[in-house]
């Protein structure tokens, strides 16, 4: 099942795609794609619906961020062996964790406004994971029981703030609208092998990233288990699991985003984003 949110920014409504990829409204069934609506029980109820019985949405409707009311946006750094190599960093022995402010969340086709004096804004295609029910101190073996699904994400980063000046990851990762997510959440049963998904990021027609989730150092079950040992993950929380090689800071010479360019970010089975930089 592919769950999405449609409508003007700030007024998004819940929906799903039918077999022909028409948008069907879930208004009256759930209030948003968030929290308890992502539980195993609720997703089973939504799957039992006949899509033909649901109102069809105009295909020209704006598609918003695939998750609403994201409470925590947890990120993992240096989680791809080939990305760690391109940046000259050793393989981490434990997951490198940081957070993005929730105001970074934006739609998969929305423009992204570069911050003032942007000098080193970079791209990072990432496999997003959404938690379906609260979990604390779960084992790796049980971790996937708490995952609702997956989505395409882009951890847009201002390296000047992340690595220069004060060198604060949170600051460099958290400008408004620097985390397009979507276009939809794909439930885990439809994704299948999440350990082998092609991941790409194309900047104005040039392929910059062409990786695969199989080079992740810490797998999704390992990450969910690790985080939950000290922090209770809540239903609707999202985890961005790291990026493959090809980021701008990894090029020689380095390459960064400029106004007028377009990022096309995609993950196999999870859909494609298109964001113009303004």
C-alpha positions as CSV (number, residue, x, y, z in Angstrom):
1,X,0.0,0.0,0.0
2,X,1.2,3.5,-0.9
3,X,0.0,6.2,1.6
4,X,0.3,9.9,0.8
5,X,-0.9,13.4,1.6
6,X,-2.4,15.7,-0.9
7,X,-3.6,19.3,-1.0
8,X,-2.3,22.8,-0.3
9,X,0.6,23.2,2.1
10,X,-0.6,23.1,5.7
11,X,-4.0,21.7,4.6
12,X,-3.0,18.2,3.4
13,X,-5.4,15.3,3.5
14,X,-4.7,11.6,3.8
15,X,-4.9,9.4,0.7
16,X,-3.7,6.3,-1.0
17,X,-2.9,5.1,-4.5
18,X,-5.1,2.5,-6.2
19,X,-3.8,-0.2,-8.5
20,X,-3.8,2.3,-11.4
21,X,-2.0,4.9,-9.3
22,X,-5.0,7.2,-9.0
23,X,-5.2,9.1,-5.7
24,X,-8.0,7.9,-3.5
25,X,-9.1,10.0,-0.5
26,X,-8.9,8.5,3.0
27,X,-10.8,11.4,4.5
28,X,-13.2,10.0,7.1
29,X,-11.1,6.9,7.5
30,X,-8.1,8.5,9.1
31,X,-7.2,12.1,9.9
32,X,-3.6,12.0,8.7
33,X,-0.7,9.8,7.8
34,X,0.8,9.9,11.2
35,X,1.0,8.3,14.7
36,X,-1.4,5.5,15.5
37,X,-2.7,5.6,11.9
38,X,0.5,3.7,11.0
39,X,-0.1,0.8,13.4
40,X,-0.3,-2.7,12.1
41,X,-4.0,-2.9,13.0
42,X,-4.9,0.4,11.2
43,X,-2.9,-0.4,8.1
44,X,-4.7,-3.8,7.9
45,X,-8.0,-1.9,8.1
46,X,-7.0,0.5,5.3
47,X,-5.8,-2.5,3.1
48,X,-9.3,-4.0,3.6
49,X,-11.0,-1.0,2.0
50,X,-12.1,-1.3,-1.6
51,X,-10.3,1.6,-3.4
52,X,-13.1,1.9,-5.9
53,X,-15.4,2.9,-3.0
54,X,-13.2,5.9,-2.1
55,X,-13.4,9.3,-3.7
56,X,-10.9,9.8,-6.5
57,X,-8.8,12.9,-6.2
58,X,-8.0,15.3,-9.0
59,X,-4.6,14.1,-10.4
60,X,-3.4,17.7,-10.5
61,X,-3.5,17.9,-6.7
62,X,-0.3,18.9,-4.9
63,X,1.4,16.0,-3.2
64,X,2.7,17.0,0.2
65,X,5.2,15.4,2.6
66,X,4.2,11.8,3.0
67,X,4.1,12.0,6.8
68,X,2.2,14.5,9.0
69,X,3.0,15.6,12.5
70,X,6.5,14.1,12.5
71,X,7.5,14.3,16.2
72,X,11.1,13.1,15.8
73,X,13.3,13.1,12.7
74,X,16.3,10.9,13.7
75,X,19.2,10.7,11.3
76,X,22.2,8.4,10.9
77,X,25.5,9.6,9.6
78,X,28.2,7.7,7.7
79,X,26.1,4.6,7.5
80,X,27.2,3.5,4.0
81,X,30.7,2.0,3.7
82,X,31.3,3.5,0.3
83,X,30.2,7.0,1.5
84,X,32.4,6.8,4.6
85,X,35.3,6.0,2.3
86,X,34.7,8.9,-0.1
87,X,34.7,11.3,2.9
88,X,37.9,9.8,4.4
89,X,36.2,8.6,7.5
90,X,36.7,5.3,9.3
91,X,33.8,2.8,9.4
92,X,31.8,3.7,12.6
93,X,31.7,1.0,15.3
94,X,28.3,2.2,16.4
95,X,25.6,4.3,14.6
96,X,26.4,8.0,14.3
97,X,23.2,9.8,15.3
98,X,21.9,13.3,15.0
99,X,18.6,15.0,14.4
100,X,17.0,17.4,12.0
101,X,14.4,19.9,13.2
102,X,10.9,18.9,12.1
103,X,10.5,22.2,10.2
104,X,12.8,20.7,7.6
105,X,10.1,18.4,6.4
106,X,8.6,19.4,3.0
107,X,6.9,17.9,0.0
108,X,8.5,15.8,-2.7
109,X,7.9,18.3,-5.4
110,X,8.1,21.6,-3.5
111,X,10.7,24.2,-4.2
112,X,13.6,24.4,-1.6
113,X,14.7,27.9,-0.6
114,X,18.4,28.0,0.0
115,X,19.4,29.8,3.1
116,X,21.0,33.2,2.9
117,X,24.7,33.0,2.1
118,X,24.4,29.4,1.1
119,X,27.8,28.3,0.0
120,X,28.0,24.6,0.4
121,X,24.5,23.2,0.3
122,X,24.6,19.4,-0.5
123,X,22.3,16.6,-1.4
124,X,21.9,13.2,0.3
125,X,19.4,10.6,-1.0
126,X,18.3,8.5,2.0
127,X,16.1,5.5,2.8
128,X,13.4,6.8,5.2
129,X,11.8,4.5,7.8
130,X,8.6,5.3,9.7
131,X,7.8,3.7,13.0
132,X,4.3,2.2,13.3
133,X,4.0,1.7,17.0
134,X,5.9,2.8,20.1
135,X,8.9,0.7,20.9
136,X,11.5,0.6,23.6
137,X,14.4,-1.8,24.1
138,X,13.4,-4.0,21.2
139,X,15.7,-6.7,19.8
140,X,17.0,-6.8,16.3
141,X,14.9,-9.9,15.7
142,X,11.7,-8.1,16.7
143,X,12.6,-4.6,15.3
144,X,10.7,-4.9,12.0
145,X,7.4,-5.6,13.9
146,X,7.5,-1.9,14.8
147,X,8.2,-0.5,11.3
148,X,5.2,0.6,9.3
149,X,7.0,1.3,6.0
150,X,9.6,3.2,3.9
151,X,9.9,6.3,1.9
152,X,12.3,8.3,-0.2
153,X,14.1,11.2,1.6
154,X,16.8,13.8,0.9
155,X,18.9,15.0,3.8
156,X,19.7,18.4,2.3
157,X,22.7,19.8,4.2
158,X,24.6,23.1,4.5
159,X,28.1,22.0,4.9
160,X,29.3,25.5,5.8
161,X,27.3,25.2,9.0
162,X,27.8,21.5,9.6
163,X,31.5,21.3,9.1
164,X,32.7,24.9,9.1
165,X,32.1,27.9,11.5
166,X,30.9,26.3,14.7
167,X,30.7,22.9,13.1
168,X,27.3,21.9,14.3
169,X,25.5,19.1,12.6
170,X,22.1,20.1,13.9
171,X,22.5,23.6,12.6
172,X,23.8,22.5,9.2
173,X,21.1,19.9,8.8
174,X,18.1,21.9,10.0
175,X,17.3,24.9,7.7
176,X,13.6,25.0,6.9
177,X,12.4,22.7,4.1
178,X,15.8,20.9,3.9
179,X,14.1,17.4,4.2
180,X,11.8,16.6,1.3
181,X,10.1,13.3,2.0
182,X,7.8,11.1,-0.1
183,X,6.0,11.1,-2.5
184,X,4.5,8.3,-0.4
185,X,5.0,5.8,2.4
186,X,5.2,2.3,1.1
187,X,4.2,-0.4,3.6
188,X,6.9,-2.9,4.3
189,X,5.1,-5.8,2.8
190,X,5.2,-4.1,-0.6
191,X,8.9,-3.1,-0.4
192,X,10.2,-6.6,0.2
193,X,14.0,-6.7,0.4
194,X,14.8,-3.3,1.8
195,X,18.5,-4.3,2.0
196,X,18.8,-4.1,-1.8
197,X,17.2,-0.9,-3.1
198,X,18.8,1.2,-5.9
199,X,19.2,4.8,-4.7
200,X,20.0,7.8,-7.0
201,X,20.2,11.6,-6.9
202,X,20.4,13.5,-10.2
203,X,21.3,17.2,-10.1
204,X,20.2,19.2,-13.2
205,X,20.6,16.1,-15.5
206,X,23.9,14.9,-14.0
207,X,23.8,11.7,-11.9
208,X,25.6,12.5,-8.7
209,X,24.6,9.5,-6.6
210,X,24.1,6.0,-7.8
211,X,24.1,3.6,-4.8
212,X,22.3,0.8,-3.1
213,X,21.0,0.1,0.4
214,X,23.0,-3.1,0.4
215,X,26.1,-1.1,1.4
216,X,24.6,0.1,4.6
217,X,26.8,-0.6,7.6
218,X,24.0,-0.8,10.1
219,X,20.7,-2.3,8.8
220,X,17.2,-1.0,9.5
221,X,16.6,-3.7,12.2
222,X,19.9,-2.9,13.8
223,X,19.2,0.9,13.8
224,X,15.7,0.5,15.3
225,X,17.0,-1.8,18.0
226,X,20.0,0.4,18.8
227,X,18.0,3.7,19.0
228,X,15.3,2.0,21.1
229,X,17.7,0.9,23.8
230,X,17.9,4.4,25.2
231,X,15.1,6.4,23.4
232,X,11.5,5.3,23.1
233,X,10.5,5.5,19.4
234,X,7.0,6.8,19.0
235,X,4.5,5.9,16.3
236,X,5.1,8.3,13.4
237,X,8.7,8.9,14.2
238,X,11.0,8.9,11.2
239,X,14.5,7.6,10.7
240,X,16.8,8.7,7.8
241,X,19.2,5.9,7.5
242,X,22.2,7.5,5.8
243,X,23.4,8.2,2.2
244,X,25.4,6.3,-0.4
245,X,28.5,7.9,-2.1
246,X,28.3,10.8,-4.5
247,X,27.5,13.7,-2.3
248,X,28.8,17.1,-3.3
249,X,31.4,17.2,-0.5
250,X,32.8,13.9,-1.7
251,X,33.5,15.1,-5.3
252,X,36.9,16.4,-6.3
253,X,36.6,19.2,-6.8
254,X,33.6,19.6,-4.5
255,X,30.3,20.5,-6.1
256,X,27.4,22.2,-4.4
257,X,23.8,23.3,-5.2
258,X,22.9,26.6,-6.8
259,X,19.6,28.4,-7.3
260,X,17.8,27.2,-10.4
261,X,19.1,23.7,-10.2
262,X,16.8,20.7,-9.8
263,X,17.3,17.6,-7.6
264,X,15.7,14.4,-8.8
265,X,15.9,11.9,-5.9
266,X,14.6,8.4,-6.2
267,X,14.7,5.0,-4.5
268,X,13.6,1.8,-6.1
269,X,10.0,0.9,-5.3
270,X,9.6,4.1,-3.2
271,X,9.1,6.8,-5.9
272,X,10.8,9.9,-7.1
273,X,11.1,13.5,-5.9
274,X,11.7,16.6,-7.9
275,X,12.8,19.7,-6.0
276,X,13.9,23.0,-7.6
277,X,16.4,25.1,-5.6
278,X,15.4,28.8,-5.3
